[in-house]
Amino acid sequence: MIREVKVICLLLLVVFNIHGQEFSPQQKAWLYKVVKKSSCLNSNIGPYFNYSGPKPELPDFYSFNNKLRDKFETQLWDSIEYRIVNSPESLNVNWDAISSASPGVLAEAAVKLTLWELYCEIKSGYQENPQFSINTTARYIYDEMFKSLPAVVKSGTTLKSKYQPIFLDLLNPSLNFIKKKEAFTKINKVDAATQKRFFEKWYRIVNQIVEERSEAYFNILCKKKIFLSGALLAVGEGSGSSGLLHEYEDVEDDNTGTGTGKGIGLFTYKMSVKKNELELESTTETEIPLLQDQPTLLHLSLWGMDGLKKPLVVIERGNKSYLLFGGDEFSPDRNWSKGTSYFDFLEEYQERKIDQIVNDLNKEGGLLSVYERESDNRNKIQAQIDKLNLEIDSINKLKEPSELAIQQRKNRNEVNLSNLEVKENRLSSLQKKISIEYQKIDKAEKELEQKKDLLGENIQQWVLEDSIFTFDDGNMFNMKTQDLIIKDDSSNIDKVNVRLLAANYSIYSDKKDEVQLYINITEGVELPLEKTNNILIQDTILSKKIYFNSDEFSCENCFNQQEKLKLQKFAKEVIEDKKEVNLSLTAASIDTLNHSNIAQDKVNYQSKKELDRYINSRRVELTIVAQNQSYTITIKGFTDAGNTKLSKVNSELWSVVKEYRNKEQSLNPALSILRVKSVLSNLESVMGIEFSEAKIQVPILQKEIKVQQLKEIK
């Protein structure tokens, strides 16, 4: 007991001493890696890290050999980490700029840093001699988990040598749940309940360390103390995923050479014991308290998902629910990224297990039509029997009835009765088959309703403006920061329920894609939109995305007939109301939401340019909003990561736009300028209004260009 208290105190001391100090060179190196390899972090705070050290050159195989590329990238980051640790001056960080970022983003950075550091610490225990004897955290975890081992593997206070490899597997931060569960099978008489207690102890220790350290790191990044609370969730079959930073263990490593994603063993699964078998639950959820008298910022970060399977996070507050679909980033828009979502699963379930059976029952030659035909035949036979019986009755009433005539009719009825029995049996068989099909439908409908119930009672709809999704009730989701902002209201509902739903591989199987989620809540929220009573929905005149082919910028017919009529009506209102029209034109260049790693996406451009995230980046977003005293027209142009050649630009236009380029993004700023100008010109043509003083802002270059200057070029 004395030793246990000492170790816990050492752990707390390590965390406590971090407060008020800057990160060590090693932690800075890890933080730089975490930020640059995380889409949301890189787009929000990545520019505030300036690494001036050398980077290995990209080899020829980089763009097409996935296995070698992954190995090279790991070596590249190991090299950068080594350089920063030994030459701290090679990494310059603007901590002031970072502290002004979204608290949710900073919380994600703090937690990812903690998880990566914890992964490295546990793994270092394998390299120590003796193992797990030096690093304080690794030793603490070793000692605590030893207490949860069954007595059969112990000899007093030590571990029996033959069980040492098994225990090391159970401690491996990169070994998946299935493999750890298999390790227990090598120990005799270990029941499922004992296994469950072991894993629950592991999750408690991991969560304790993550909670304490991440809060300390979060306060350093924020430069002040801000409330933070979070949870680590995992769902799937326990087979593993791509891990924290899409890095994999080296299979040649003697100790942890699993080849699995690094750190996949650090997330919390919901477990249950069924028939003395430890099983993972198909869904997992947690309750999170909301802040009082102020908005709550709820931030999400996803790890390890399959690129073709989109998990779904359902956030319920009372009877309202907010749906966020996973991908490279979360989005309330199920079509934002490519892949199969829970909604697609529900639709396929409806189609295959209900609609298809109904169609098969009702189609020509289906059971219902066969039953109807057989029933008609049965009725005809019955009618013939009834007719013959009437004839027999009539003959019997004659003074001299003909026995021959009666017998003939009875003989015919015997045949009819035999046929009737066949038809009755046939109909009975058909009824059973039809009944079975309807039972399948009833069962599927009940199961479908149960699956739909997981989405919540009142799903909130949304509108999109400038990367902000505003829900029906005024709460908002910021795509750039991945923050859901829940405003304090009069409902007295002081908590939300967060449910993680993995995508099924098939409607005919319970097997699910593996996915891990980190979710946190923080305070210090500034509302990104000052709209409190949902006026955005009723005042949005037009919201549209216009897509372009690679390297193209011309949009001669951007609007359909219905949109043209709406714009012409809007133009008439502008002229009659004499309201001010505010024009916001932005050439945003490469879309960093879809291209968090611009350099890598440039290298992979030819092989990946037809992926959804590349296609979705080649766009212009147009919104027209009516406000109390004015109208606002916002046009924002984007490009994908490929270096544009501007092949369709004439020499006169080239002489102007060639000034709008930089080293990282080449001529992409110029391409986004031309796309904005093309949409604006088409808008002016439809409305019959010219915006002669319009200017296009180019934030990446801190420049602007007059639209009139571009119009004067033929």
LOKOLKOL-770587 format. One line per 4 residues: number of its first residue (from 1); their letters; for each residue x, y, z of C-alpha. Coordinates in nm, 3 decimals, padded with zeros to 5 digits. Layout:
! LOKOLKOL-770587
NUM	a	X,Y,Z; ...
//
This chain:
! LOKOLKOL-770587
1	mire	00.000,00.000,00.000; 00.286,00.240,00.082; 00.435,00.181,-00.263; 00.099,00.246,-00.431
5	vkvi	00.052,00.581,-00.256; 00.406,00.683,-00.348; 00.357,00.607,-00.717; 00.025,00.794,-00.737
9	clll	00.183,01.095,-00.568; 00.467,01.087,-00.820; 00.215,01.084,-01.105; 00.024,01.378,-00.966
13	lvvf	00.351,01.561,-00.905; 00.450,01.520,-01.268; 00.119,01.671,-01.378; 00.121,01.942,-01.114
17	nihg	00.468,02.063,-01.208; 00.358,02.123,-01.565; 00.124,02.403,-01.462; 00.267,02.745,-01.529
21	qefs	00.562,02.611,-01.730; 00.619,02.571,-02.100; 00.645,02.236,-02.269; 00.972,02.047,-02.277
25	pqqk	01.149,02.011,-02.615; 01.023,01.652,-02.635; 00.664,01.761,-02.569; 00.696,02.040,-02.825
29	awly	00.817,01.787,-03.082; 00.522,01.561,-03.005; 00.279,01.855,-03.014; 00.413,01.966,-03.353
33	kvvk	00.364,01.615,-03.487; 00.014,01.586,-03.340; -00.093,01.918,-03.491; 00.053,01.859,-03.836
37	kssc	-00.094,01.509,-03.863; -00.444,01.611,-03.751; -00.670,01.780,-04.005; -00.863,02.010,-03.771
41	lnsn	-00.558,02.105,-03.564; -00.343,02.175,-03.867; -00.601,02.400,-04.033; -00.664,02.598,-03.712
45	igpy	-00.325,02.624,-03.538; -00.081,02.459,-03.779; 00.037,02.793,-03.927; 00.160,02.899,-03.582
49	fnys	00.429,02.627,-03.583; 00.738,02.711,-03.788; 00.988,02.428,-03.823; 01.314,02.543,-03.982
53	gpkp	01.510,02.218,-03.958; 01.586,01.982,-04.246; 01.332,01.737,-04.384; 01.422,01.422,-04.580
57	elpd	01.345,01.442,-04.950; 01.039,01.257,-05.077; 01.145,00.938,-05.256; 01.007,00.839,-05.596
61	fysf	00.773,00.577,-05.449; 00.604,00.828,-05.218; 00.296,00.888,-05.431; 00.196,00.532,-05.517
65	nnkl	00.327,00.276,-05.267; 00.110,00.301,-04.955; 00.309,00.059,-04.739; 00.645,00.217,-04.815
69	rdkf	00.495,00.565,-04.789; 00.362,00.496,-04.437; 00.700,00.363,-04.329; 00.881,00.660,-04.481
73	etql	00.647,00.910,-04.315; 00.707,00.749,-03.977; 01.083,00.775,-04.032; 01.043,01.134,-04.149
77	wdsi	00.860,01.233,-03.832; 01.109,01.044,-03.617; 01.381,01.250,-03.783; 01.197,01.578,-03.724
81	eyri	01.124,01.482,-03.363; 01.493,01.403,-03.305; 01.595,01.739,-03.455; 01.352,01.940,-03.239
85	vnsp	01.452,01.760,-02.919; 01.822,01.816,-02.983; 01.788,02.160,-03.145; 01.482,02.325,-02.984
89	esln	01.548,02.646,-03.177; 01.449,02.466,-03.499; 01.082,02.491,-03.394; 00.935,02.835,-03.339
93	vnwd	00.584,02.845,-03.193; 00.354,03.149,-03.169; 00.194,03.060,-02.836; -00.003,03.387,-02.820
97	aiss	-00.176,03.313,-03.150; -00.247,02.956,-03.043; -00.408,03.071,-02.718; -00.667,03.269,-02.917
101	aspg	-00.790,02.959,-03.104; -01.111,02.776,-03.023; -01.095,02.613,-02.676; -01.230,02.296,-02.836
105	vlae	-00.940,02.284,-03.081; -00.689,02.341,-02.800; -00.855,02.069,-02.593; -00.814,01.826,-02.884
109	aavk	-00.447,01.920,-02.911; -00.399,01.870,-02.537; -00.569,01.530,-02.535; -00.388,01.404,-02.844
113	ltlw	-00.057,01.516,-02.696; -00.145,01.333,-02.374; -00.245,01.014,-02.555; 00.067,01.016,-02.771
117	elyc	00.289,01.083,-02.470; 00.116,00.806,-02.273; 00.157,00.567,-02.565; 00.530,00.650,-02.582
121	eiks	00.572,00.611,-02.206; 00.404,00.270,-02.195; 00.603,00.153,-02.494; 00.927,00.274,-02.334
125	gyqe	00.860,00.029,-02.051; 00.922,-00.258,-02.293; 01.270,-00.127,-02.376; 01.379,-00.086,-02.012
129	npqf	01.595,-00.341,-01.833; 01.428,-00.486,-01.641; 01.106,-00.404,-01.821; 00.878,-00.138,-01.671
133	sint	01.134,-00.042,-01.407; 01.229,00.319,-01.490; 00.951,00.533,-01.637; 00.722,00.636,-01.350
137	tary	00.399,00.623,-01.548; 00.478,00.291,-01.714; 00.571,00.140,-01.377; 00.254,00.272,-01.215
141	iyde	00.039,00.115,-01.487; 00.231,-00.213,-01.461; 00.182,-00.230,-01.084; -00.187,-00.136,-01.094
145	mfks	-00.273,-00.381,-01.369; -00.077,-00.658,-01.194; -00.324,-00.630,-00.905; -00.611,-00.708,-01.144
149	lpav	-00.456,-01.029,-01.277; -00.609,-01.358,-01.160; -00.427,-01.531,-00.873; -00.329,-01.827,-01.091
153	vksg	-00.061,-01.620,-01.271; 00.100,-01.490,-00.952; 00.354,-01.629,-00.712; 00.317,-01.409,-00.408
157	ttlk	00.381,-01.051,-00.520; 00.551,-01.146,-00.845; 00.435,-01.271,-01.182; 00.510,-01.629,-01.280
161	skyq	00.764,-01.617,-01.561; 00.559,-01.820,-01.809; 00.281,-01.560,-01.790; 00.511,-01.259,-01.848
165	pifl	00.457,-01.256,-02.230; 00.080,-01.269,-02.176; 00.089,-00.976,-01.933; 00.303,-00.775,-02.174
169	dlln	00.044,-00.835,-02.445; -00.231,-00.713,-02.213; -00.033,-00.393,-02.144; 00.050,-00.329,-02.511
173	psln	-00.106,00.012,-02.600; -00.124,-00.092,-02.967; -00.279,-00.435,-02.930; -00.646,-00.453,-03.023
177	fikk	-00.922,-00.576,-02.794; -00.965,-00.909,-02.973; -00.596,-00.996,-02.937; -00.593,-00.900,-02.570
181	keaf	-00.901,-01.109,-02.512; -00.727,-01.401,-02.687; -00.430,-01.356,-02.454; -00.657,-01.440,-02.162
185	tkin	-00.740,-01.777,-02.321; -00.380,-01.882,-02.255; -00.454,-01.863,-01.883; -00.663,-02.146,-01.741
189	kvda	-00.995,-02.080,-01.570; -01.023,-01.704,-01.630; -01.392,-01.625,-01.660; -01.545,-01.339,-01.858
193	atqk	-01.623,-01.136,-01.545; -01.254,-01.138,-01.445; -01.155,-01.027,-01.794; -01.413,-00.748,-01.782
197	rffe	-01.279,-00.620,-01.449; -00.926,-00.619,-01.591; -01.020,-00.413,-01.896; -01.233,-00.174,-01.691
201	kwyr	-00.937,-00.114,-01.460; -00.719,-00.041,-01.766; -00.972,00.210,-01.899; -01.001,00.382,-01.559
205	ivnq	-00.625,00.427,-01.534; -00.594,00.558,-01.890; -00.884,00.799,-01.842; -00.742,00.922,-01.510
209	ivee	-00.404,01.002,-01.665; -00.558,01.157,-01.976; -00.794,01.373,-01.771; -00.523,01.508,-01.539
213	rsea	-00.250,01.570,-01.796; -00.471,01.702,-02.074; -00.621,01.960,-01.839; -00.272,02.081,-01.751
217	yfni	-00.163,02.094,-02.116; -00.491,02.262,-02.211; -00.434,02.541,-01.958; -00.083,02.597,-02.096
221	lckk	-00.218,02.628,-02.451; -00.501,02.860,-02.341; -00.268,03.064,-02.117; -00.542,03.061,-01.857
225	kifl	-00.754,02.816,-01.662; -01.067,02.714,-01.852; -01.311,02.439,-01.760; -01.251,02.116,-01.951
229	sgal	-01.419,01.776,-01.933; -01.405,01.493,-02.183; -01.449,01.125,-02.263; -01.277,00.862,-02.478
233	lavg	-01.517,00.628,-02.656; -01.470,00.332,-02.889; -01.713,00.110,-03.074; -01.675,-00.179,-03.315
237	egsg	-01.576,-00.541,-03.289; -01.238,-00.474,-03.126; -01.030,-00.558,-03.433; -00.831,-00.236,-03.434
241	ssgl	-00.797,00.071,-03.655; -00.540,00.308,-03.801; -00.470,00.452,-03.457; -00.406,00.797,-03.318
245	lhey	-00.202,00.950,-03.601; -00.239,00.690,-03.876; 00.091,00.533,-03.776; 00.147,00.160,-03.741
249	edve	00.376,-00.049,-03.525; 00.680,-00.198,-03.697; 00.624,-00.574,-03.724; 00.997,-00.623,-03.673
253	ddnt	00.982,-00.476,-03.321; 01.056,-00.760,-03.078; 00.831,-00.621,-02.803; 00.533,-00.451,-02.964
257	gtgt	00.568,-00.558,-03.325; 00.199,-00.607,-03.388; 00.172,-00.412,-03.713; -00.141,-00.249,-03.568
261	gkgi	-00.228,00.119,-03.537; -00.034,00.294,-03.263; -00.231,00.364,-02.946; -00.548,00.176,-03.044
265	glft	-00.563,00.012,-02.702; -00.615,00.340,-02.514; -00.984,00.391,-02.588; -01.281,00.279,-02.379
269	ykms	-01.516,00.010,-02.507; -01.852,-00.066,-02.350; -01.855,-00.435,-02.254; -02.102,-00.693,-02.127
273	vkkn	-02.088,-01.058,-02.023; -02.325,-01.291,-02.209; -02.319,-01.666,-02.147; -01.979,-01.633,-01.980
277	elel	-01.842,-01.461,-02.291; -01.705,-01.107,-02.289; -01.862,-00.907,-02.572; -01.842,-00.550,-02.694
281	estt	-02.164,-00.349,-02.716; -02.268,-00.238,-03.065; -02.319,00.123,-02.954; -02.170,00.332,-02.680
285	etei	-02.282,00.654,-02.519; -02.202,00.890,-02.235; -02.376,01.174,-02.052; -02.203,01.510,-02.041
289	pllq	-02.320,01.796,-01.817; -02.381,02.136,-01.977; -02.243,02.458,-01.836; -02.487,02.682,-01.654
293	dqpt	-02.566,03.045,-01.750; -02.333,03.036,-02.051; -02.297,02.853,-02.382; -02.127,02.513,-02.385
297	llhl	-01.870,02.431,-02.651; -01.874,02.063,-02.738; -01.580,01.952,-02.954; -01.539,01.620,-03.134
301	slwg	-01.239,01.441,-03.278; -01.241,01.109,-03.458; -00.963,00.853,-03.489; -00.912,00.534,-03.675
305	mdgl	-01.216,00.525,-03.903; -01.226,00.335,-04.230; -01.234,00.582,-04.518; -01.545,00.417,-04.665
309	kkpl	-01.741,00.387,-04.340; -01.880,00.700,-04.177; -01.962,00.677,-03.807; -02.244,00.887,-03.669
313	vvie	-02.248,01.085,-03.346; -02.592,01.163,-03.204; -02.604,01.440,-02.945; -02.936,01.451,-02.759
317	rgnk	-03.061,01.734,-02.544; -03.407,01.656,-02.416; -03.614,01.553,-02.717; -03.385,01.733,-02.964
321	syll	-03.097,01.562,-03.139; -02.807,01.689,-03.349; -02.654,01.445,-03.598; -02.287,01.471,-03.693
325	fggd	-02.155,01.244,-03.968; -01.792,01.136,-03.948; -01.538,01.166,-04.227; -01.211,01.354,-04.250
329	efsp	-01.412,01.597,-04.037; -01.754,01.584,-03.877; -02.044,01.751,-04.055; -02.424,01.769,-04.007
333	drnw	-02.442,01.717,-04.385; -02.446,01.343,-04.456; -02.324,01.411,-04.811; -02.027,01.623,-04.708
337	skgt	-01.782,01.338,-04.749; -01.774,01.009,-04.934; -01.863,00.683,-04.763; -02.140,00.475,-04.606
341	syfd	-02.316,00.623,-04.304; -02.568,00.497,-04.051; -02.839,00.666,-04.261; -02.730,00.468,-04.567
345	flee	-02.749,00.155,-04.352; -03.106,00.242,-04.247; -03.209,00.308,-04.605; -03.058,-00.020,-04.726
349	yqer	-03.222,-00.199,-04.433; -03.561,-00.055,-04.533; -03.506,-00.143,-04.897; -03.368,-00.496,-04.856
353	kidq	-03.553,-00.625,-04.550; -03.891,-00.455,-04.593; -03.954,-00.297,-04.932; -03.800,-00.582,-05.129
357	ivnd	-04.011,-00.843,-04.946; -04.326,-00.632,-04.998; -04.243,-00.597,-05.368; -04.176,-00.970,-05.401
361	lnke	-04.509,-01.048,-05.235; -04.701,-00.812,-05.465; -04.524,-00.862,-05.796; -04.669,-01.065,-06.084
365	ggll	-04.605,-01.427,-05.993; -04.545,-01.333,-05.630; -04.704,-01.514,-05.337; -05.000,-01.275,-05.311
369	svye	-05.088,-01.297,-05.680; -05.046,-01.676,-05.672; -05.267,-01.691,-05.363; -05.528,-01.473,-05.532
373	resd	-05.523,-01.691,-05.844; -05.545,-02.013,-05.643; -05.822,-01.862,-05.431; -06.017,-01.776,-05.748
377	nrnk	-05.972,-02.133,-05.872; -06.085,-02.267,-05.536; -06.394,-02.046,-05.552; -06.471,-02.168,-05.903
381	iqaq	-06.448,-02.530,-05.790; -06.666,-02.452,-05.490; -06.917,-02.284,-05.722; -06.922,-02.594,-05.942
385	idkl	-06.982,-02.815,-05.637; -07.263,-02.590,-05.519; -07.417,-02.587,-05.867; -07.406,-02.967,-05.895
389	nlei	-07.555,-03.004,-05.547; -07.841,-02.775,-05.647; -07.895,-02.981,-05.959; -07.902,-03.302,-05.753
393	dsin	-08.159,-03.143,-05.520; -08.369,-03.043,-05.819; -08.352,-03.390,-05.972; -08.452,-03.548,-05.641
397	klke	-08.766,-03.336,-05.637; -08.885,-03.482,-05.965; -09.160,-03.747,-05.956; -08.931,-03.991,-06.129
401	psel	-08.571,-03.881,-06.048; -08.296,-04.019,-06.269; -08.050,-04.216,-06.061; -07.802,-04.203,-06.349
405	aiqq	-07.817,-03.822,-06.365; -07.771,-03.798,-05.991; -07.476,-04.040,-05.994; -07.309,-03.854,-06.279
409	rknr	-07.326,-03.531,-06.082; -07.202,-03.701,-05.766; -06.908,-03.846,-05.960; -06.823,-03.502,-06.095
413	nevn	-06.845,-03.360,-05.743; -06.608,-03.625,-05.612; -06.352,-03.498,-05.862; -06.433,-03.141,-05.765
417	lsnl	-06.402,-03.222,-05.395; -06.065,-03.383,-05.459; -05.954,-03.074,-05.652; -06.096,-02.854,-05.381
421	evke	-05.892,-03.035,-05.117; -05.579,-02.985,-05.328; -05.657,-02.616,-05.362; -05.731,-02.582,-04.990
425	nrls	-05.398,-02.745,-04.905; -05.224,-02.524,-05.160; -05.387,-02.213,-05.014; -05.299,-02.323,-04.662
429	slqk	-04.936,-02.368,-04.767; -04.937,-02.028,-04.937; -05.091,-01.868,-04.628; -04.810,-02.006,-04.415
433	kisi	-04.547,-01.878,-04.658; -04.715,-01.537,-04.676; -04.745,-01.530,-04.297; -04.372,-01.602,-04.265
437	eyqk	-04.293,-01.315,-04.503; -04.517,-01.076,-04.309; -04.354,-01.189,-03.985; -04.018,-01.101,-04.143
441	idka	-04.156,-00.760,-04.236; -04.299,-00.702,-03.888; -03.972,-00.804,-03.725; -03.768,-00.588,-03.963
445	ekel	-03.998,-00.288,-03.907; -03.963,-00.321,-03.529; -03.585,-00.353,-03.559; -03.575,-00.057,-03.796
449	eqkk	-03.774,00.155,-03.552; -03.533,00.059,-03.275; -03.240,00.161,-03.493; -03.414,00.488,-03.585
453	dllg	-03.482,00.554,-03.217; -03.105,00.583,-03.171; -03.121,00.899,-03.385; -03.338,01.080,-03.132
457	eniq	-03.696,01.198,-03.125; -03.666,01.539,-03.291; -03.375,01.560,-03.537; -03.271,01.922,-03.584
461	qwvl	-03.248,02.049,-03.940; -02.989,02.308,-04.041; -02.881,02.574,-04.287; -02.521,02.645,-04.387
465	edsi	-02.353,02.983,-04.403; -01.978,03.036,-04.428; -01.887,02.696,-04.274; -02.137,02.745,-03.990
469	ftfd	-02.431,02.505,-03.967; -02.717,02.669,-03.778; -02.980,02.429,-03.643; -03.353,02.490,-03.607
473	dgnm	-03.316,02.592,-03.243; -03.027,02.834,-03.307; -02.745,02.609,-03.184; -02.449,02.593,-03.421
477	fnmk	-02.178,02.363,-03.554; -01.855,02.518,-03.680; -01.699,02.306,-03.955; -01.361,02.476,-03.930
481	tqdl	-01.320,02.415,-03.557; -01.542,02.105,-03.527; -01.728,02.270,-03.238; -02.095,02.226,-03.155
485	iikd	-02.208,02.534,-02.964; -02.507,02.473,-02.739; -02.658,02.791,-02.601; -02.795,02.816,-02.251
489	dssn	-03.174,02.838,-02.266; -03.481,02.820,-02.045; -03.539,02.446,-02.088; -03.359,02.359,-01.761
493	idkv	-03.201,02.061,-01.940; -02.854,02.050,-01.789; -02.692,01.763,-01.980; -02.656,01.604,-02.321
497	nvrl	-02.629,01.240,-02.416; -02.357,01.160,-02.670; -02.403,00.837,-02.866; -02.145,00.690,-03.103
501	laan	-02.281,00.468,-03.382; -02.036,00.282,-03.602; -02.125,00.199,-03.960; -02.226,-00.165,-04.020
505	ysiy	-02.040,-00.362,-04.283; -02.367,-00.521,-04.394; -02.736,-00.521,-04.302; -02.708,-00.898,-04.267
509	sdkk	-02.435,-00.883,-04.004; -02.373,-00.709,-03.672; -02.007,-00.659,-03.765; -01.919,-00.291,-03.740
513	devq	-01.634,-00.070,-03.848; -01.386,00.013,-03.575; -01.382,00.377,-03.465; -01.263,00.583,-03.170
517	lyin	-01.399,00.919,-03.059; -01.278,01.188,-02.823; -01.536,01.441,-02.709; -01.492,01.733,-02.471
521	iteg	-01.681,02.032,-02.339; -01.523,02.366,-02.255; -01.630,02.715,-02.163; -01.509,03.047,-02.304
525	velp	-01.732,03.037,-02.610; -01.780,03.331,-02.845; -02.078,03.275,-03.072; -01.964,03.267,-03.436
529	lekt	-02.296,03.408,-03.555; -02.503,03.664,-03.369; -02.835,03.509,-03.465; -03.043,03.403,-03.170
533	nnil	-03.395,03.333,-03.296; -03.345,03.147,-03.620; -03.389,03.444,-03.853; -03.124,03.291,-04.075
537	iqdt	-03.365,03.035,-04.220; -03.643,03.271,-04.322; -03.403,03.543,-04.447; -03.181,03.331,-04.671
541	ilsk	-03.277,03.418,-05.028; -03.034,03.181,-05.200; -02.764,02.941,-05.085; -02.578,02.750,-05.354
545	kiyf	-02.254,02.566,-05.426; -02.121,02.579,-05.781; -01.865,02.315,-05.880; -01.591,02.334,-06.143
549	nsde	-01.371,02.088,-06.326; -01.002,02.083,-06.246; -00.821,02.399,-06.368; -01.147,02.553,-06.497
553	fsce	-01.310,02.876,-06.384; -01.575,02.968,-06.640; -01.939,02.956,-06.527; -02.157,03.079,-06.812
557	ncfn	-02.482,02.932,-06.680; -02.448,02.899,-06.303; -02.818,02.908,-06.220; -03.119,02.699,-06.318
561	qqek	-03.448,02.855,-06.426; -03.602,02.850,-06.078; -03.294,03.019,-05.931; -03.297,03.280,-06.208
565	lklq	-03.658,03.370,-06.128; -03.570,03.398,-05.760; -03.270,03.622,-05.838; -03.473,03.845,-06.070
569	kfak	-03.736,03.886,-05.798; -03.456,03.969,-05.553; -03.314,04.229,-05.796; -03.654,04.395,-05.820
573	evie	-03.675,04.412,-05.440; -03.326,04.563,-05.422; -03.425,04.840,-05.663; -03.766,04.906,-05.503
577	dkke	-03.655,04.886,-05.138; -03.345,05.093,-05.203; -03.166,04.894,-04.937; -02.790,04.878,-04.916
581	vnls	-02.628,04.571,-05.071; -02.313,04.450,-04.898; -02.087,04.245,-05.120; -01.831,04.005,-04.969
585	ltaa	-01.604,03.844,-05.229; -01.327,03.612,-05.112; -01.076,03.408,-05.309; -00.999,03.145,-05.045
589	sidt	-00.760,02.946,-05.267; -00.700,02.583,-05.156; -00.981,02.450,-04.939; -00.802,02.361,-04.615
593	lnhs	-01.110,02.183,-04.480; -01.062,01.915,-04.745; -00.684,01.949,-04.774; -00.528,01.970,-04.429
597	niaq	-00.196,01.840,-04.565; -00.153,02.047,-04.880; 00.196,01.923,-04.965; 00.094,01.557,-04.949
601	dkvn	-00.228,01.616,-05.143; -00.029,01.789,-05.419; 00.198,01.486,-05.451; -00.102,01.250,-05.469
605	yqsk	-00.304,01.474,-05.700; -00.304,01.271,-06.022; -00.410,00.950,-05.849; -00.666,01.105,-05.616
609	keld	-00.811,01.410,-05.794; -01.143,01.233,-05.856; -01.201,01.163,-05.487; -01.495,01.348,-05.334
613	ryin	-01.283,01.576,-05.117; -01.093,01.698,-05.425; -01.411,01.739,-05.631; -01.587,01.918,-05.343
617	srrv	-01.295,02.162,-05.314; -01.335,02.293,-05.670; -01.630,02.515,-05.587; -01.775,02.858,-05.526
621	elti	-02.017,02.914,-05.237; -02.285,03.179,-05.291; -02.526,03.301,-05.025; -02.769,03.593,-05.040
625	vaqn	-02.918,03.696,-04.707; -03.176,03.964,-04.630; -03.119,04.153,-04.306; -03.317,04.429,-04.140
629	qsyt	-03.173,04.724,-04.330; -02.961,04.562,-04.598; -02.881,04.263,-04.813; -02.556,04.067,-04.800
633	itik	-02.419,03.875,-05.098; -02.131,03.645,-05.009; -01.926,03.470,-05.277; -01.634,03.254,-05.173
637	gftd	-01.414,03.062,-05.417; -01.200,02.755,-05.350; -00.966,02.523,-05.536; -00.836,02.174,-05.476
641	agnt	-00.474,02.105,-05.382; -00.349,02.047,-05.736; -00.119,02.313,-05.882; -00.327,02.492,-06.144
645	klsk	-00.179,02.567,-06.485; -00.443,02.828,-06.578; -00.428,02.678,-06.925; -00.736,02.870,-07.046
649	vnse	-00.609,03.216,-06.951; -00.505,03.447,-07.235; -00.187,03.652,-07.224; -00.360,03.976,-07.119
653	lwsv	-00.540,03.811,-06.828; -00.223,03.622,-06.737; -00.034,03.948,-06.698; -00.279,04.046,-06.422
657	vkey	-00.345,03.722,-06.233; 00.014,03.597,-06.229; 00.076,03.835,-05.939; -00.164,03.633,-05.723
661	rnke	00.040,03.331,-05.629; 00.270,03.217,-05.351; 00.522,02.942,-05.288; 00.293,02.696,-05.110
665	qsln	-00.022,02.738,-05.318; 00.127,02.838,-05.652; -00.140,02.997,-05.879; -00.435,02.855,-05.688
669	pals	-00.521,03.197,-05.536; -00.549,03.329,-05.893; -00.775,03.039,-05.994; -01.008,03.106,-05.702
673	ilrv	-01.017,03.477,-05.801; -01.130,03.386,-06.152; -01.397,03.150,-06.022; -01.541,03.419,-05.795
677	ksvl	-01.535,03.671,-06.079; -01.712,03.428,-06.315; -01.994,03.358,-06.069; -02.032,03.730,-05.991
681	snle	-02.053,03.816,-06.363; -02.320,03.551,-06.415; -02.509,03.680,-06.111; -02.497,04.037,-06.246
685	svmg	-02.623,03.918,-06.584; -02.921,03.736,-06.432; -03.011,04.020,-06.193; -02.949,04.303,-06.439
689	iefs	-02.742,04.485,-06.175; -02.372,04.570,-06.195; -02.151,04.594,-05.886; -01.892,04.829,-06.031
693	eaki	-01.695,04.889,-05.711; -01.660,04.524,-05.612; -01.327,04.395,-05.487; -01.215,04.037,-05.431
697	qvpi	-01.018,03.976,-05.111; -00.730,03.725,-05.121; -00.653,03.649,-04.753; -00.370,03.402,-04.819
701	lqke	-00.176,03.682,-04.993; -00.319,03.973,-04.791; -00.415,04.136,-05.121; -00.727,04.241,-05.308
705	ikvq	-00.818,04.294,-05.672; -01.085,04.510,-05.833; -01.341,04.310,-06.030; -01.360,04.590,-06.286
709	qlke	-00.992,04.535,-06.364; -01.072,04.177,-06.464; -01.384,04.276,-06.660; -01.186,04.514,-06.879
713	ik	-00.981,04.224,-07.011; -01.137,04.055,-07.314
//
